[in-house]
Structures are given as C-alpha cells and as structure tokens.
Amino acid sequence: MISMKIQVIGLLAGAALLTGACSSERLIGDVADMNPAEQGFKASLHKQYIALSKVELAEGDRFDAGFFARRAEDAAMGKDIEPDSLWDRHFTDANRVLVHRERGRLMNALDGGGRDRFPNFASSAKSQFDCWVQELEENYQPDDIKNCRDGYEAAMKALEDALKPAPMVKKPEPPKPTPAPQVARKFIVFFDFDSATLTESA
C-alpha cells in the first residue's frame, strides 16, 4: 500500500513538472510570436529576453524562463522596463556592491541617450545585466555567470564608446598672406665726367 502511494505521488509530481514545462513552452512561444508595438530598443529587448527565457527553460529553470518571458512580453507591449531592481535578490556582500555599482553605470548609459541612439547596444547591455544578476544570485554555474557578465561588459563598452562625444576638430589656421613680390625699379644716375659724385639729373 505504501509502495502504491509512493508510485502515485511520483506520477503526480512528474505530471506536474511536465505540465509546468509545457505551460512555460507555450508562454514563450506565444510571447515570441508577438509583434512589438515599438521598434528600436524595445523590439530588440523582446528578442533578447525570448532568447534568455529559452536558455533557462532548456536548463529546467521554469521560474526564470517565465520571468524573462514576461519581460519580453512587456517589451513587446511597449512598456518601460528598467534593469533588474535587485531589491529581492540575495548576493554576497562583495557581489551586492558590484551589481549595484554596475546597475548605476548601466542606468547612466541608458538615460544618457543609449536607448534612442544605440538601441541594439543598449538592449544587449540591459538583457545581459539581468542575465548576469540572475545567474550570480544562483551562484552555482560559474560558466553561465561568466558568459552573462562577459556579454554585459562587451555590450556596455560598445554602448559607452558610442556615446562618447565626437572629438573636437581643430580648425586649421588661415594661411599667412603671401608678401607682395618685389618689383625691380630702374633709375638713371648721372656723374660728372671722370667723377664718382652724383649730380642733378639733366
């Protein structure tokens, strides 16, 4: 009897997991098929978050697959989405200081024109930041943490470099005026006969 109960519980748990996976797949598929309401930054975010949700689902992480799918849905609907707020995540003290500092750096770039002027760089930096902090909180897949952080750093560098003001171009100095050419002048000089003393002209 006990063995039968264990088998039933196991079957129910397996069915629940299967149902959850199917539900997540369906959600991701439905969101992936959405046509973004806005092009540029939010349309790019939609694609980035769908890709992240598929990776998490493949790893069996249905919670984060759903989290990224919902972010993709919000982006497709044209909603404003800020980088992960971090308030409900748990990090080591050192990592907490690091991610809060990097979030400030990212917000400066986004608010400094990154979203509108360089949407692809900005969306990559934002989505990879969210990927990084999610993996860093779990803190058991060092390769995934590194990949997300490397992706964030590369996108941030590209975004910050693109946002730098163009260097000032020094105006060339006007050419110095060319001096007027010296014109040779002719004179007639008079001397008395057999004398080196100048005389009045004749």
C-alpha positions as CSV (number, residue, x, y, z in Angstrom):
1,M,0.0,0.0,0.0
2,I,2.8,2.4,0.9
3,S,4.6,1.5,-2.3
4,M,1.5,2.2,-4.3
5,K,1.2,5.7,-2.6
6,I,4.8,6.5,-3.4
7,Q,4.3,5.5,-7.0
8,V,1.2,7.7,-7.3
9,I,3.0,10.6,-5.7
10,G,5.9,10.2,-8.1
11,L,3.5,10.1,-11.1
12,L,1.7,13.2,-9.9
13,A,5.0,15.1,-9.4
14,G,6.2,14.0,-12.8
15,A,2.9,15.2,-14.4
16,A,3.1,18.5,-12.6
17,L,6.7,19.0,-13.9
18,L,5.6,18.1,-17.4
19,T,2.6,20.4,-17.2
20,G,4.8,23.2,-16.0
21,A,7.3,22.7,-18.7
22,C,4.5,22.6,-21.4
23,S,3.0,25.8,-19.9
24,S,6.3,27.6,-20.0
25,E,7.0,26.5,-23.6
26,R,3.5,27.7,-24.6
27,L,4.1,31.0,-22.8
28,I,7.5,31.5,-24.5
29,G,6.0,30.6,-27.9
30,D,3.1,32.9,-27.5
31,V,5.3,35.8,-26.5
32,A,7.8,35.1,-29.2
33,D,5.0,35.4,-31.8
34,M,4.0,38.9,-30.6
35,N,4.7,41.9,-32.9
36,P,6.4,44.6,-30.9
37,A,4.4,47.8,-30.5
38,E,7.6,49.8,-30.9
39,Q,10.7,49.3,-33.0
40,G,14.2,50.0,-31.8
41,F,15.2,49.5,-28.2
42,K,12.0,47.6,-27.0
43,A,11.7,45.4,-30.1
44,S,15.4,44.4,-29.6
45,L,14.7,43.7,-25.9
46,H,11.8,41.5,-26.9
47,K,14.2,39.3,-28.9
48,Q,16.9,39.3,-26.2
49,Y,14.5,38.2,-23.4
50,I,12.9,35.5,-25.5
51,A,16.4,34.1,-26.1
52,L,17.2,34.2,-22.4
53,S,13.9,32.5,-21.5
54,K,14.6,29.6,-23.9
55,V,18.0,29.1,-22.4
56,E,16.5,28.9,-18.9
57,L,13.8,26.5,-19.9
58,A,16.4,24.2,-21.6
59,E,18.2,24.2,-18.2
60,G,15.0,23.2,-16.4
61,D,14.6,26.6,-14.7
62,R,10.9,27.3,-15.4
63,F,10.8,30.2,-12.9
64,D,13.4,32.3,-14.6
65,A,12.2,31.1,-18.0
66,G,8.8,32.6,-17.1
67,F,10.5,35.7,-15.6
68,F,12.3,36.5,-18.9
69,A,9.3,35.6,-21.0
70,R,7.2,38.2,-19.0
71,R,9.9,40.8,-19.6
72,A,9.8,40.0,-23.3
73,E,6.0,40.4,-23.2
74,D,6.2,43.8,-21.5
75,A,8.8,44.9,-24.1
76,A,6.6,43.8,-27.0
77,M,3.7,45.7,-25.5
78,G,5.8,48.9,-25.4
79,K,6.1,49.1,-21.6
80,D,9.1,50.7,-20.0
81,I,11.3,48.1,-18.3
82,E,14.2,49.1,-16.1
83,P,17.2,46.8,-15.4
84,D,16.6,44.3,-12.6
85,S,15.9,46.3,-9.4
86,L,18.0,43.9,-7.3
87,W,15.9,44.6,-4.2
88,D,14.6,41.0,-3.8
89,R,17.8,39.2,-4.8
90,H,20.4,37.8,-2.4
91,F,24.1,38.2,-3.0
92,T,27.3,38.0,-1.1
93,D,28.4,41.4,0.3
94,A,31.0,41.9,-2.4
95,N,28.7,40.9,-5.2
96,R,26.0,43.2,-3.8
97,V,28.3,46.2,-4.0
98,L,29.4,45.2,-7.5
99,V,25.9,44.7,-9.0
100,H,24.5,47.9,-7.5
101,R,27.5,49.8,-8.9
102,E,27.1,48.3,-12.4
103,R,23.3,49.0,-12.4
104,G,24.1,52.7,-11.8
105,R,26.6,52.6,-14.7
106,L,24.0,50.9,-16.9
107,M,21.3,53.5,-16.0
108,N,23.7,56.4,-16.8
109,A,24.2,55.0,-20.3
110,L,20.5,54.3,-20.9
111,D,19.4,57.6,-19.6
112,G,22.2,59.4,-21.4
113,G,20.7,58.6,-24.8
114,G,21.6,54.9,-25.2
115,R,18.0,53.7,-25.7
116,D,17.3,56.0,-28.5
117,R,20.6,56.5,-30.2
118,F,22.1,53.0,-30.0
119,P,19.2,50.6,-29.3
120,N,21.0,47.4,-30.1
121,F,23.9,48.1,-27.8
122,A,21.6,49.3,-25.1
123,S,19.2,46.3,-25.2
124,S,22.1,43.9,-25.2
125,A,23.7,45.6,-22.2
126,K,20.4,45.6,-20.3
127,S,19.4,42.0,-21.0
128,Q,22.8,40.7,-20.3
129,F,22.9,42.6,-17.0
130,D,19.6,40.9,-16.0
131,C,21.1,37.5,-17.1
132,W,24.2,38.2,-15.0
133,V,22.5,39.1,-11.8
134,Q,20.1,36.2,-12.1
135,E,23.0,33.7,-12.5
136,L,25.0,35.5,-9.8
137,E,22.3,35.1,-7.3
138,E,22.0,31.3,-8.0
139,N,25.8,31.2,-7.8
140,Y,26.3,27.6,-8.9
141,Q,27.0,27.8,-12.6
142,P,30.3,29.7,-12.9
143,D,30.4,29.3,-16.7
144,D,26.9,30.9,-17.1
145,I,27.8,33.7,-14.7
146,K,31.0,34.4,-16.7
147,N,29.2,34.3,-20.1
148,C,26.5,36.7,-18.9
149,R,29.0,39.1,-17.3
150,D,31.2,39.0,-20.4
151,G,28.2,39.7,-22.6
152,Y,27.2,42.6,-20.4
153,E,30.7,44.1,-20.3
154,A,31.2,43.9,-24.1
155,A,27.8,45.5,-24.7
156,M,28.5,48.2,-22.1
157,K,31.8,49.0,-23.6
158,A,30.3,49.3,-27.1
159,L,27.5,51.5,-25.7
160,E,29.7,53.8,-23.7
161,D,32.2,54.2,-26.6
162,A,29.3,55.0,-28.9
163,L,28.0,57.6,-26.5
164,K,31.3,59.5,-26.2
165,P,31.2,62.9,-27.7
166,A,33.0,63.3,-31.0
167,P,36.5,64.8,-30.5
168,M,36.8,68.5,-31.2
169,V,38.3,69.1,-34.6
170,K,40.8,71.9,-34.5
171,K,40.2,74.4,-37.2
172,P,43.2,74.9,-39.5
173,E,44.9,78.2,-39.2
174,P,44.3,80.6,-42.1
175,P,47.3,80.7,-44.4
176,K,49.6,83.6,-43.9
177,P,49.3,86.3,-46.6
178,T,51.9,86.0,-49.3
179,P,54.1,89.1,-49.3
180,A,53.8,91.2,-52.5
181,P,56.6,90.5,-54.9
182,Q,59.4,93.0,-55.1
183,V,59.3,94.9,-58.3
184,A,62.6,95.9,-59.7
185,R,62.8,99.7,-60.4
186,K,65.2,101.3,-62.9
187,F,67.0,104.6,-62.2
188,I,69.2,106.8,-64.4
189,V,72.3,108.1,-62.5
190,F,74.4,111.0,-63.7
191,F,78.0,111.7,-62.9
192,D,80.3,114.5,-64.0
193,F,82.9,113.4,-66.4
194,D,85.7,111.5,-64.7
195,S,84.0,111.8,-61.3
196,A,82.1,109.5,-58.8
197,T,80.0,112.3,-57.4
198,L,76.3,112.2,-58.2
199,T,74.9,115.2,-59.9
200,E,71.4,116.5,-60.5
201,S,69.6,114.8,-63.3
202,A,70.0,116.5,-66.6
